[in-house]
């Protein structure tokens, strides 16, 4: 067998699943997979998920798994019916709290749900985003810490399997770092923006497939607008008082559809 001149990367595998390779490269990727059963199995699972999403979004009652079909329906509603999606998301969060026993006092007495209990709680990755932003602020105050403004979205995707959104034209990359987290590698970008000043764009794979509409989560002197598309979650983080974080998150999210 002739060795591949151009090694197959994770980016090639993602492009194979997305039908974005030419015939020659697809043959090379398939030869690569034929010698690696574990990798081939993972790619086959990705292909199945892709096809199930297509079936679910097309409204077919085929073989799509319930979880995949539900995610597809939420994706469709997120694109065209944002307000309805937000209501359903809040309802789902309340149901999850009930199932987990947060409202177990209903068993022994009258149930009383306060606004604090019923409000959706930010996902765990938002805490990671705030922590990464604070680390970036520390680095900004230390002249000895060299910034890395060279940004290559393809390289990040190949190394971390994280797809980064397209940045607005007036956003300038100041620093890009890969940080560890409880979920695995995360991407932290320090960005200069005209209207919001210094902000961070944080991206991570939280280990679950979901579609989450942009929402704002204050955290003391730091605020963030978070969202999730598929297997990657994102957060735009800045100091509290910045009023356009949700708009910025929506702009970034649209570049990923």
C-alpha positions, -999 to 999 in steps of 0.1 A, spaced: 0 0 0 13 34 -9 18 57 21 -2 90 21 19 120 12 -6 143 29 -15 130 63 -51 128 72 -60 152 100 -91 157 122 -101 186 99 -101 161 69 -123 137 89 -147 166 97 -147 176 60 -154 140 50 -185 139 73 -196 172 59 -192 161 22 -166 188 16 -138 167 1 -131 161 -36 -131 125 -48 -94 120 -46 -92 132 -10 -122 111 0 -105 80 -13 -74 88 7 -94 94 38 -113 61 33 -79 43 29 -68 59 62 -100 47 79 -98 12 66 -66 6 86 -80 23 118 -112 6 130 -117 28 161 -114 60 141 -137 46 114 -163 37 140 -163 73 153 -166 87 118 -195 63 111 -212 76 142 -207 112 130 -222 103 96 -252 87 112 -258 118 134 -255 140 103 -280 119 83 -304 117 112 -303 155 116 -311 158 79 -340 134 82 -353 151 113 -351 186 98 -368 174 66 -398 163 87 -394 127 78 -405 100 102 -376 77 94 -350 61 116 -337 92 135 -332 87 172 -355 106 195 -327 126 210 -313 136 176 -348 145 162 -354 166 193 -321 185 188 -330 190 152 -364 204 160 -348 228 185 -323 238 159 -351 246 134 -370 266 160 -339 284 170 -334 296 134 -369 308 129 -388 311 162 -364 325 187 -390 337 211 -409 303 213 -375 286 217 -367 307 247 -400 298 264 -395 261 258 -359 263 270 -371 278 303 -398 252 306 -372 224 300 -349 238 327 -377 239 353 -387 203 344 -351 192 348 -349 208 383 -381 190 393 -367 156 380 -335 161 399 -353 167 432 -347 204 436 -384 208 443 -387 177 465 -403 197 492 -436 192 473 -437 157 487 -438 169 523 -456 202 520 -470 228 497 -447 235 468 -435 271 465 -412 280 436 -394 313 438 -381 333 408 -346 324 418 -353 286 418 -372 287 385 -347 308 366 -325 289 342 -290 284 355 -260 290 332 -243 259 320 -211 248 338 -189 259 308 -199 296 315 -179 294 347 -149 281 327 -154 310 303 -153 336 331 -122 319 346 -104 320 313 -113 357 308 -99 366 342 -67 347 333 -66 368 301 -69 400 322 -40 388 344 -19 382 313 -28 416 300 -13 432 331 20 414 328 44 428 301 65 395 303 35 375 290 39 375 252 6 378 233 -1 354 204 -23 373 179 -17 349 150 -52 333 146 -57 303 124 -92 289 127 -83 258 106 -54 249 129 -76 253 160 -102 230 145 -76 204 136 -61 204 170 -92 207 192 -122 198 169 -136 233 178 -151 253 150 -147 290 156 -173 315 143 -164 342 118 -154 375 135 -169 409 127 -146 429 104 -140 456 131 -129 430 158 -91 427 162 -75 396 176 -51 405 204 -43 371 218 -53 334 213 -46 308 239 -56 271 245 -65 265 281 -73 233 299 -107 228 315 -128 201 331 -143 194 296 -109 193 278 -91 219 257 -108 253 254 -100 283 231 -97 318 246 -95 347 223 -88 383 235 -104 407 211 -104 445 207 -138 458 197 -149 493 188 -181 493 209 -174 469 237 -137 474 244 -117 442 253 -138 411 252 -131 374 252 -145 348 228 -145 314 246 -152 281 229 -153 246 243 -168 211 237 -189 205 268 -195 168 260 -232 171 249 -251 178 218 -275 208 222 -288 239 206 -289 268 230 -301 303 220 -278 332 231 -285 342 267 -267 366 291 -253 355 324 -240 381 349 -212 370 373 -202 399 396 -180 423 377 -180 400 347 -209 393 323 -211 367 295 -235 358 266 -234 321 260 -248 298 233 -243 263 219 -246 249 184 -242 211 182 -212 198 201 -195 232 206 -204 259 231 -194 295 231 -193 325 254 -186 362 248 -172 376 280 -166 412 291 -169 435 321 -203 441 335 -221 471 321 -215 462 285 -249 462 269 -243 445 235 -230 411 246 -263 393 235 -262 411 202 -226 401 196 -234 365 205 -263 364 181 -240 378 153 -214 351 160 -239 323 162 -254 332 128 -220 327 111 -221 290 122 -254 280 106 
